Amino acid sequence: MKRLIGIGVVALALFALPGCVVRHYGRFGPPPPPPPPRGYMMMRPHAGLVWVPGYYRWTGHGQRWVEGRWERPPRPGQVWVPGRRERRGGGSVWVEGYWR
């Protein structure tokens, strides 16, 4: 009988233990965005334009998809460096795209 009670106590402790674990996520800022929607890149309307891909922008309440577009570089020969997420200080931040 004592053995049966001992097994019951151990089983109960094993089931209760996962609820006692502290879950700490070292993340700050907005949550990461979902995967980009499946889309398409339209044909270039005319020469001299560069495709700027779409991205998610944090609105303060959620992620909003900004469509990709064709754009003329500010100066001839410049290329678009797409925006990206970077890990900083245990979280992630969005680095805007820019012309280089």
Backbone atoms as SQL, in Angstrom:
CREATE TABLE atoms (id INTEGER PRIMARY KEY, chain TEXT, resi INTEGER, resn TEXT, atom TEXT, x REAL, y REAL, z REAL);
INSERT INTO atoms VALUES
  (1, 'A', 1, 'MET', 'N', 0.815, -1.190, 0.000),
  (2, 'A', 1, 'MET', 'CA', 0.000, 0.000, 0.000),
  (3, 'A', 1, 'MET', 'C', 0.864, 1.262, 0.000),
  (4, 'A', 2, 'LYS', 'N', 1.938, 1.251, 0.836),
  (5, 'A', 2, 'LYS', 'CA', 2.822, 2.412, 0.874),
  (6, 'A', 2, 'LYS', 'C', 3.468, 2.636, -0.496),
  (7, 'A', 3, 'ARG', 'N', 3.816, 1.535, -1.138),
  (8, 'A', 3, 'ARG', 'CA', 4.456, 1.638, -2.457),
  (9, 'A', 3, 'ARG', 'C', 3.504, 2.278, -3.473),
  (10, 'A', 4, 'LEU', 'N', 2.252, 1.892, -3.450),
  (11, 'A', 4, 'LEU', 'CA', 1.253, 2.446, -4.357),
  (12, 'A', 4, 'LEU', 'C', 1.057, 3.939, -4.115),
  (13, 'A', 5, 'ILE', 'N', 1.045, 4.355, -2.864),
  (14, 'A', 5, 'ILE', 'CA', 0.909, 5.782, -2.531),
  (15, 'A', 5, 'ILE', 'C', 2.151, 6.537, -3.009),
  (16, 'A', 6, 'GLY', 'N', 3.323, 5.952, -2.827),
  (17, 'A', 6, 'GLY', 'CA', 4.572, 6.578, -3.273),
  (18, 'A', 6, 'GLY', 'C', 4.590, 6.777, -4.787),
  (19, 'A', 7, 'ILE', 'N', 4.146, 5.784, -5.525),
  (20, 'A', 7, 'ILE', 'CA', 4.080, 5.896, -6.995),
  (21, 'A', 7, 'ILE', 'C', 3.089, 6.987, -7.390),
  (22, 'A', 8, 'GLY', 'N', 1.972, 7.064, -6.689),
  (23, 'A', 8, 'GLY', 'CA', 0.967, 8.092, -6.976),
  (24, 'A', 8, 'GLY', 'C', 1.501, 9.493, -6.736),
  (25, 'A', 9, 'VAL', 'N', 2.246, 9.665, -5.652),
  (26, 'A', 9, 'VAL', 'CA', 2.825, 10.975, -5.335),
  (27, 'A', 9, 'VAL', 'C', 3.839, 11.373, -6.402),
  (28, 'A', 10, 'VAL', 'N', 4.690, 10.440, -6.805),
  (29, 'A', 10, 'VAL', 'CA', 5.694, 10.723, -7.846),
  (30, 'A', 10, 'VAL', 'C', 5.001, 11.063, -9.165),
  (31, 'A', 11, 'ALA', 'N', 3.968, 10.305, -9.538),
  (32, 'A', 11, 'ALA', 'CA', 3.245, 10.576, -10.787),
  (33, 'A', 11, 'ALA', 'C', 2.588, 11.955, -10.741),
  (34, 'A', 12, 'LEU', 'N', 1.987, 12.294, -9.623),
  (35, 'A', 12, 'LEU', 'CA', 1.353, 13.598, -9.480),
  (36, 'A', 12, 'LEU', 'C', 2.383, 14.724, -9.580),
  (37, 'A', 13, 'ALA', 'N', 3.546, 14.524, -8.979),
  (38, 'A', 13, 'ALA', 'CA', 4.611, 15.528, -9.040),
  (39, 'A', 13, 'ALA', 'C', 5.097, 15.710, -10.478),
  (40, 'A', 14, 'LEU', 'N', 5.214, 14.623, -11.225),
  (41, 'A', 14, 'LEU', 'CA', 5.664, 14.725, -12.622),
  (42, 'A', 14, 'LEU', 'C', 4.653, 15.471, -13.483),
  (43, 'A', 15, 'PHE', 'N', 3.357, 15.279, -13.230),
  (44, 'A', 15, 'PHE', 'CA', 2.340, 15.990, -14.006),
  (45, 'A', 15, 'PHE', 'C', 2.269, 17.466, -13.621),
  (46, 'A', 16, 'ALA', 'N', 2.537, 17.791, -12.360),
  (47, 'A', 16, 'ALA', 'CA', 2.451, 19.177, -11.886),
  (48, 'A', 16, 'ALA', 'C', 3.699, 19.971, -12.218),
  (49, 'A', 17, 'LEU', 'N', 4.834, 19.314, -12.413),
  (50, 'A', 17, 'LEU', 'CA', 6.108, 19.997, -12.614),
  (51, 'A', 17, 'LEU', 'C', 6.140, 20.919, -13.835),
  (52, 'A', 18, 'PRO', 'N', 5.640, 20.520, -15.013),
  (53, 'A', 18, 'PRO', 'CA', 5.715, 21.439, -16.169),
  (54, 'A', 18, 'PRO', 'C', 4.996, 22.762, -15.948),
  (55, 'A', 19, 'GLY', 'N', 3.974, 22.802, -15.113),
  (56, 'A', 19, 'GLY', 'CA', 3.264, 24.043, -14.830),
  (57, 'A', 19, 'GLY', 'C', 4.068, 25.002, -13.961),
  (58, 'A', 20, 'CYS', 'N', 5.078, 24.492, -13.283),
  (59, 'A', 20, 'CYS', 'CA', 5.894, 25.312, -12.386),
  (60, 'A', 20, 'CYS', 'C', 7.098, 25.927, -13.081),
  (61, 'A', 21, 'VAL', 'N', 7.376, 25.524, -14.289),
  (62, 'A', 21, 'VAL', 'CA', 8.554, 26.021, -15.007),
  (63, 'A', 21, 'VAL', 'C', 8.303, 27.460, -15.444),
  (64, 'A', 22, 'VAL', 'N', 9.253, 28.325, -15.187),
  (65, 'A', 22, 'VAL', 'CA', 9.133, 29.721, -15.594),
  (66, 'A', 22, 'VAL', 'C', 9.572, 29.828, -17.046),
  (67, 'A', 23, 'ARG', 'N', 8.730, 30.399, -17.859),
  (68, 'A', 23, 'ARG', 'CA', 9.062, 30.575, -19.274),
  (69, 'A', 23, 'ARG', 'C', 9.461, 32.023, -19.487),
  (70, 'A', 24, 'HIS', 'N', 10.700, 32.233, -19.851),
  (71, 'A', 24, 'HIS', 'CA', 11.203, 33.586, -20.089),
  (72, 'A', 24, 'HIS', 'C', 11.684, 33.677, -21.531),
  (73, 'A', 25, 'TYR', 'N', 11.140, 34.593, -22.261),
  (74, 'A', 25, 'TYR', 'CA', 11.551, 34.813, -23.635),
  (75, 'A', 25, 'TYR', 'C', 12.347, 36.102, -23.681),
  (76, 'A', 26, 'GLY', 'N', 13.576, 36.033, -24.154),
  (77, 'A', 26, 'GLY', 'CA', 14.433, 37.216, -24.214),
  (78, 'A', 26, 'GLY', 'C', 14.163, 38.022, -25.464),
  (79, 'A', 27, 'ARG', 'N', 12.937, 38.411, -25.706),
  (80, 'A', 27, 'ARG', 'CA', 12.568, 39.145, -26.906),
  (81, 'A', 27, 'ARG', 'C', 11.890, 40.439, -26.507),
  (82, 'A', 28, 'PHE', 'N', 12.157, 41.473, -27.224),
  (83, 'A', 28, 'PHE', 'CA', 11.457, 42.725, -26.986),
  (84, 'A', 28, 'PHE', 'C', 11.031, 43.275, -28.337),
  (85, 'A', 29, 'GLY', 'N', 10.156, 44.234, -28.311),
  (86, 'A', 29, 'GLY', 'CA', 9.679, 44.810, -29.563),
  (87, 'A', 29, 'GLY', 'C', 8.561, 43.977, -30.152),
  (88, 'A', 30, 'PRO', 'N', 8.178, 44.303, -31.374),
  (89, 'A', 30, 'PRO', 'CA', 7.063, 43.585, -31.995),
  (90, 'A', 30, 'PRO', 'C', 7.442, 42.142, -32.303),
  (91, 'A', 31, 'PRO', 'N', 6.447, 41.270, -32.370),
  (92, 'A', 31, 'PRO', 'CA', 6.731, 39.880, -32.722),
  (93, 'A', 31, 'PRO', 'C', 7.203, 39.787, -34.172),
  (94, 'A', 32, 'PRO', 'N', 7.921, 38.726, -34.517),
  (95, 'A', 32, 'PRO', 'CA', 8.361, 38.595, -35.904),
  (96, 'A', 32, 'PRO', 'C', 7.169, 38.467, -36.844),
  (97, 'A', 33, 'PRO', 'N', 7.299, 38.953, -38.064),
  (98, 'A', 33, 'PRO', 'CA', 6.170, 38.889, -39.002),
  (99, 'A', 33, 'PRO', 'C', 5.975, 37.476, -39.542),
  (100, 'A', 34, 'PRO', 'N', 4.790, 37.233, -40.095),
  (101, 'A', 34, 'PRO', 'CA', 4.557, 35.938, -40.743),
  (102, 'A', 34, 'PRO', 'C', 5.360, 35.864, -42.037),
  (103, 'A', 35, 'PRO', 'N', 5.407, 34.707, -42.675),
  (104, 'A', 35, 'PRO', 'CA', 6.109, 34.618, -43.959),
  (105, 'A', 35, 'PRO', 'C', 5.456, 35.551, -44.980),
  (106, 'A', 36, 'PRO', 'N', 6.232, 36.061, -45.943),
  (107, 'A', 36, 'PRO', 'CA', 5.632, 36.947, -46.958),
  (108, 'A', 36, 'PRO', 'C', 4.540, 36.221, -47.738),
  (109, 'A', 37, 'PRO', 'N', 3.501, 36.943, -48.136),
  (110, 'A', 37, 'PRO', 'CA', 2.456, 36.295, -48.932),
  (111, 'A', 37, 'PRO', 'C', 3.015, 35.887, -50.293),
  (112, 'A', 38, 'ARG', 'N', 2.430, 34.856, -50.835),
  (113, 'A', 38, 'ARG', 'CA', 2.869, 34.440, -52.170),
  (114, 'A', 38, 'ARG', 'C', 2.412, 35.513, -53.135),
  (115, 'A', 39, 'GLY', 'N', 3.328, 35.982, -53.905),
  (116, 'A', 39, 'GLY', 'CA', 2.993, 37.056, -54.834),
  (117, 'A', 39, 'GLY', 'C', 3.738, 36.871, -56.135),
  (118, 'A', 40, 'TYR', 'N', 3.782, 37.917, -56.885),
  (119, 'A', 40, 'TYR', 'CA', 4.465, 37.872, -58.161),
  (120, 'A', 40, 'TYR', 'C', 5.119, 39.219, -58.401),
  (121, 'A', 41, 'MET', 'N', 6.146, 39.196, -59.211),
  (122, 'A', 41, 'MET', 'CA', 6.812, 40.429, -59.592),
  (123, 'A', 41, 'MET', 'C', 6.368, 40.714, -61.026),
  (124, 'A', 42, 'MET', 'N', 5.742, 41.854, -61.214),
  (125, 'A', 42, 'MET', 'CA', 5.261, 42.207, -62.546),
  (126, 'A', 42, 'MET', 'C', 6.448, 42.462, -63.464),
  (127, 'A', 43, 'MET', 'N', 6.197, 42.386, -64.749),
  (128, 'A', 43, 'MET', 'CA', 7.259, 42.694, -65.703),
  (129, 'A', 43, 'MET', 'C', 7.647, 44.155, -65.571),
  (130, 'A', 44, 'ARG', 'N', 8.910, 44.437, -65.815),
  (131, 'A', 44, 'ARG', 'CA', 9.410, 45.809, -65.713),
  (132, 'A', 44, 'ARG', 'C', 8.692, 46.682, -66.734),
  (133, 'A', 45, 'PRO', 'N', 8.075, 47.778, -66.287),
  (134, 'A', 45, 'PRO', 'CA', 7.351, 48.655, -67.206),
  (135, 'A', 45, 'PRO', 'C', 8.265, 49.268, -68.277),
  (136, 'A', 46, 'HIS', 'N', 9.477, 49.676, -67.864),
  (137, 'A', 46, 'HIS', 'CA', 10.452, 50.180, -68.837),
  (138, 'A', 46, 'HIS', 'C', 11.848, 50.118, -68.237),
  (139, 'A', 47, 'ALA', 'N', 12.852, 50.227, -69.073),
  (140, 'A', 47, 'ALA', 'CA', 14.252, 50.098, -68.637),
  (141, 'A', 47, 'ALA', 'C', 14.602, 51.169, -67.608),
  (142, 'A', 48, 'GLY', 'N', 15.573, 50.859, -66.764),
  (143, 'A', 48, 'GLY', 'CA', 16.045, 51.827, -65.784),
  (144, 'A', 48, 'GLY', 'C', 15.384, 51.718, -64.421),
  (145, 'A', 49, 'LEU', 'N', 14.388, 50.836, -64.286),
  (146, 'A', 49, 'LEU', 'CA', 13.711, 50.675, -62.995),
  (147, 'A', 49, 'LEU', 'C', 14.279, 49.464, -62.253),
  (148, 'A', 50, 'VAL', 'N', 14.226, 49.521, -60.926),
  (149, 'A', 50, 'VAL', 'CA', 14.719, 48.435, -60.077),
  (150, 'A', 50, 'VAL', 'C', 13.563, 47.953, -59.205),
  (151, 'A', 51, 'TRP', 'N', 13.450, 46.617, -59.028),
  (152, 'A', 51, 'TRP', 'CA', 12.385, 46.054, -58.199),
  (153, 'A', 51, 'TRP', 'C', 12.739, 46.207, -56.722),
  (154, 'A', 52, 'VAL', 'N', 11.857, 46.841, -55.959),
  (155, 'A', 52, 'VAL', 'CA', 11.993, 46.978, -54.513),
  (156, 'A', 52, 'VAL', 'C', 10.980, 46.000, -53.921),
  (157, 'A', 53, 'PRO', 'N', 11.456, 44.899, -53.277),
  (158, 'A', 53, 'PRO', 'CA', 10.521, 43.880, -52.790),
  (159, 'A', 53, 'PRO', 'C', 9.647, 44.363, -51.644),
  (160, 'A', 54, 'GLY', 'N', 8.510, 43.697, -51.455),
  (161, 'A', 54, 'GLY', 'CA', 7.586, 44.029, -50.377),
  (162, 'A', 54, 'GLY', 'C', 8.138, 43.598, -49.025),
  (163, 'A', 55, 'TYR', 'N', 7.532, 44.096, -47.956),
  (164, 'A', 55, 'TYR', 'CA', 7.972, 43.778, -46.604),
  (165, 'A', 55, 'TYR', 'C', 6.831, 44.059, -45.634),
  (166, 'A', 56, 'TYR', 'N', 6.966, 43.528, -44.420),
  (167, 'A', 56, 'TYR', 'CA', 5.993, 43.799, -43.364),
  (168, 'A', 56, 'TYR', 'C', 6.441, 45.007, -42.563),
  (169, 'A', 57, 'ARG', 'N', 5.497, 45.908, -42.269),
  (170, 'A', 57, 'ARG', 'CA', 5.774, 47.090, -41.444),
  (171, 'A', 57, 'ARG', 'C', 4.931, 46.972, -40.176),
  (172, 'A', 58, 'TRP', 'N', 5.549, 47.222, -39.021),
  (173, 'A', 58, 'TRP', 'CA', 4.839, 47.189, -37.741),
  (174, 'A', 58, 'TRP', 'C', 4.040, 48.477, -37.585),
  (175, 'A', 59, 'THR', 'N', 2.739, 48.361, -37.335),
  (176, 'A', 59, 'THR', 'CA', 1.871, 49.528, -37.238),
  (177, 'A', 59, 'THR', 'C', 1.614, 49.957, -35.794),
  (178, 'A', 60, 'GLY', 'N', 2.145, 49.217, -34.833),
  (179, 'A', 60, 'GLY', 'CA', 1.863, 49.488, -33.431),
  (180, 'A', 60, 'GLY', 'C', 0.814, 48.541, -32.890),
  (181, 'A', 61, 'HIS', 'N', 0.022, 47.938, -33.797),
  (182, 'A', 61, 'HIS', 'CA', -1.011, 46.985, -33.400),
  (183, 'A', 61, 'HIS', 'C', -0.835, 45.648, -34.100),
  (184, 'A', 62, 'GLY', 'N', -0.079, 45.626, -35.153),
  (185, 'A', 62, 'GLY', 'CA', 0.111, 44.395, -35.910),
  (186, 'A', 62, 'GLY', 'C', 1.004, 44.641, -37.119),
  (187, 'A', 63, 'GLN', 'N', 1.250, 43.582, -37.859),
  (188, 'A', 63, 'GLN', 'CA', 2.078, 43.671, -39.058),
  (189, 'A', 63, 'GLN', 'C', 1.202, 43.994, -40.272),
  (190, 'A', 64, 'ARG', 'N', 1.669, 44.898, -41.133),
  (191, 'A', 64, 'ARG', 'CA', 0.938, 45.245, -42.355),
  (192, 'A', 64, 'ARG', 'C', 1.877, 45.042, -43.535),
  (193, 'A', 65, 'TRP', 'N', 1.412, 44.345, -44.550),
  (194, 'A', 65, 'TRP', 'CA', 2.213, 44.062, -45.733),
  (195, 'A', 65, 'TRP', 'C', 2.282, 45.290, -46.634),
  (196, 'A', 66, 'VAL', 'N', 3.495, 45.678, -47.026),
  (197, 'A', 66, 'VAL', 'CA', 3.712, 46.777, -47.971),
  (198, 'A', 66, 'VAL', 'C', 4.134, 46.121, -49.278),
  (199, 'A', 67, 'GLU', 'N', 3.366, 46.364, -50.329),
  (200, 'A', 67, 'GLU', 'CA', 3.608, 45.722, -51.628),
  (201, 'A', 67, 'GLU', 'C', 4.950, 46.129, -52.234),
  (202, 'A', 68, 'GLY', 'N', 5.543, 45.218, -52.997),
  (203, 'A', 68, 'GLY', 'CA', 6.754, 45.540, -53.751),
  (204, 'A', 68, 'GLY', 'C', 6.410, 46.481, -54.899),
  (205, 'A', 69, 'ARG', 'N', 7.433, 47.133, -55.458),
  (206, 'A', 69, 'ARG', 'CA', 7.169, 48.114, -56.525),
  (207, 'A', 69, 'ARG', 'C', 8.422, 48.310, -57.373),
  (208, 'A', 70, 'TRP', 'N', 8.220, 48.842, -58.545),
  (209, 'A', 70, 'TRP', 'CA', 9.332, 49.241, -59.412),
  (210, 'A', 70, 'TRP', 'C', 9.670, 50.686, -59.093),
  (211, 'A', 71, 'GLU', 'N', 10.963, 50.983, -58.949),
  (212, 'A', 71, 'GLU', 'CA', 11.394, 52.326, -58.597),
  (213, 'A', 71, 'GLU', 'C', 12.628, 52.721, -59.402),
  (214, 'A', 72, 'ARG', 'N', 12.721, 54.001, -59.696),
  (215, 'A', 72, 'ARG', 'CA', 13.904, 54.518, -60.391),
  (216, 'A', 72, 'ARG', 'C', 14.961, 54.858, -59.341),
  (217, 'A', 73, 'PRO', 'N', 16.208, 54.360, -59.500),
  (218, 'A', 73, 'PRO', 'CA', 17.266, 54.698, -58.532),
  (219, 'A', 73, 'PRO', 'C', 17.517, 56.206, -58.498),
  (220, 'A', 74, 'PRO', 'N', 17.905, 56.739, -57.325),
  (221, 'A', 74, 'PRO', 'CA', 18.188, 58.175, -57.224),
  (222, 'A', 74, 'PRO', 'C', 19.323, 58.597, -58.165),
  (223, 'A', 75, 'ARG', 'N', 20.324, 57.719, -58.311),
  (224, 'A', 75, 'ARG', 'CA', 21.438, 57.979, -59.233),
  (225, 'A', 75, 'ARG', 'C', 21.682, 56.748, -60.077),
  (226, 'A', 76, 'PRO', 'N', 22.120, 56.908, -61.309),
  (227, 'A', 76, 'PRO', 'CA', 22.380, 55.738, -62.168),
  (228, 'A', 76, 'PRO', 'C', 23.400, 54.794, -61.519),
  (229, 'A', 77, 'GLY', 'N', 23.162, 53.503, -61.659),
  (230, 'A', 77, 'GLY', 'CA', 24.082, 52.497, -61.152),
  (231, 'A', 77, 'GLY', 'C', 23.852, 52.077, -59.709),
  (232, 'A', 78, 'GLN', 'N', 22.966, 52.760, -58.994),
  (233, 'A', 78, 'GLN', 'CA', 22.707, 52.365, -57.614),
  (234, 'A', 78, 'GLN', 'C', 21.837, 51.114, -57.584),
  (235, 'A', 79, 'VAL', 'N', 22.010, 50.312, -56.526),
  (236, 'A', 79, 'VAL', 'CA', 21.211, 49.097, -56.337),
  (237, 'A', 79, 'VAL', 'C', 20.441, 49.203, -55.029),
  (238, 'A', 80, 'TRP', 'N', 19.321, 48.486, -54.947),
  (239, 'A', 80, 'TRP', 'CA', 18.490, 48.485, -53.749),
  (240, 'A', 80, 'TRP', 'C', 18.963, 47.378, -52.813),
  (241, 'A', 81, 'VAL', 'N', 19.228, 47.725, -51.560),
  (242, 'A', 81, 'VAL', 'CA', 19.562, 46.752, -50.521),
  (243, 'A', 81, 'VAL', 'C', 18.285, 46.554, -49.716),
  (244, 'A', 82, 'PRO', 'N', 17.664, 45.357, -49.775),
  (245, 'A', 82, 'PRO', 'CA', 16.380, 45.144, -49.098),
  (246, 'A', 82, 'PRO', 'C', 16.483, 45.277, -47.582),
  (247, 'A', 83, 'GLY', 'N', 15.366, 45.642, -46.951),
  (248, 'A', 83, 'GLY', 'CA', 15.297, 45.696, -45.495),
  (249, 'A', 83, 'GLY', 'C', 15.441, 44.302, -44.924),
  (250, 'A', 84, 'ARG', 'N', 15.801, 44.237, -43.642),
  (251, 'A', 84, 'ARG', 'CA', 16.016, 42.934, -43.016),
  (252, 'A', 84, 'ARG', 'C', 15.824, 43.051, -41.507),
  (253, 'A', 85, 'ARG', 'N', 15.585, 41.912, -40.869),
  (254, 'A', 85, 'ARG', 'CA', 15.523, 41.840, -39.413),
  (255, 'A', 85, 'ARG', 'C', 16.913, 41.518, -38.902),
  (256, 'A', 86, 'GLU', 'N', 17.325, 42.210, -37.835),
  (257, 'A', 86, 'GLU', 'CA', 18.613, 41.948, -37.197),
  (258, 'A', 86, 'GLU', 'C', 18.380, 41.673, -35.724),
  (259, 'A', 87, 'ARG', 'N', 19.142, 40.724, -35.197),
  (260, 'A', 87, 'ARG', 'CA', 19.076, 40.429, -33.762),
  (261, 'A', 87, 'ARG', 'C', 19.932, 41.446, -33.027),
  (262, 'A', 88, 'ARG', 'N', 19.344, 42.075, -32.024),
  (263, 'A', 88, 'ARG', 'CA', 20.065, 43.056, -31.201),
  (264, 'A', 88, 'ARG', 'C', 19.592, 42.950, -29.766),
  (265, 'A', 89, 'GLY', 'N', 20.533, 42.775, -28.854),
  (266, 'A', 89, 'GLY', 'CA', 20.221, 42.776, -27.423),
  (267, 'A', 89, 'GLY', 'C', 19.152, 41.785, -27.007),
  (268, 'A', 90, 'GLY', 'N', 19.135, 40.595, -27.555),
  (269, 'A', 90, 'GLY', 'CA', 18.149, 39.587, -27.165),
  (270, 'A', 90, 'GLY', 'C', 16.823, 39.718, -27.879),
  (271, 'A', 91, 'GLY', 'N', 16.691, 40.672, -28.779),
  (272, 'A', 91, 'GLY', 'CA', 15.451, 40.845, -29.532),
  (273, 'A', 91, 'GLY', 'C', 15.775, 41.030, -30.998),
  (274, 'A', 92, 'SER', 'N', 14.852, 41.573, -31.727),
  (275, 'A', 92, 'SER', 'CA', 15.100, 41.832, -33.137),
  (276, 'A', 92, 'SER', 'C', 14.547, 43.203, -33.511),
  (277, 'A', 93, 'VAL', 'N', 15.200, 43.835, -34.461),
  (278, 'A', 93, 'VAL', 'CA', 14.769, 45.140, -34.957),
  (279, 'A', 93, 'VAL', 'C', 14.721, 45.079, -36.477),
  (280, 'A', 94, 'TRP', 'N', 13.923, 45.952, -37.063),
  (281, 'A', 94, 'TRP', 'CA', 13.799, 46.037, -38.515),
  (282, 'A', 94, 'TRP', 'C', 14.735, 47.114, -39.010),
  (283, 'A', 95, 'VAL', 'N', 15.578, 46.774, -39.987),
  (284, 'A', 95, 'VAL', 'CA', 16.487, 47.729, -40.623),
  (285, 'A', 95, 'VAL', 'C', 15.916, 48.017, -42.001),
  (286, 'A', 96, 'GLU', 'N', 15.546, 49.279, -42.252),
  (287, 'A', 96, 'GLU', 'CA', 14.924, 49.668, -43.520),
  (288, 'A', 96, 'GLU', 'C', 15.856, 49.409, -44.698),
  (289, 'A', 97, 'GLY', 'N', 15.269, 49.164, -45.858),
  (290, 'A', 97, 'GLY', 'CA', 16.049, 49.038, -47.079),
  (291, 'A', 97, 'GLY', 'C', 16.584, 50.397, -47.516),
  (292, 'A', 98, 'TYR', 'N', 17.606, 50.399, -48.360),
  (293, 'A', 98, 'TYR', 'CA', 18.213, 51.660, -48.796),
  (294, 'A', 98, 'TYR', 'C', 18.907, 51.483, -50.143),
  (295, 'A', 99, 'TRP', 'N', 19.192, 52.600, -50.789),
  (296, 'A', 99, 'TRP', 'CA', 19.914, 52.603, -52.052),
  (297, 'A', 99, 'TRP', 'C', 21.412, 52.665, -51.770),
  (298, 'A', 100, 'ARG', 'N', 22.203, 51.860, -52.498),
  (299, 'A', 100, 'ARG', 'CA', 23.641, 51.880, -52.333),
  (300, 'A', 100, 'ARG', 'C', 24.278, 52.025, -53.690);
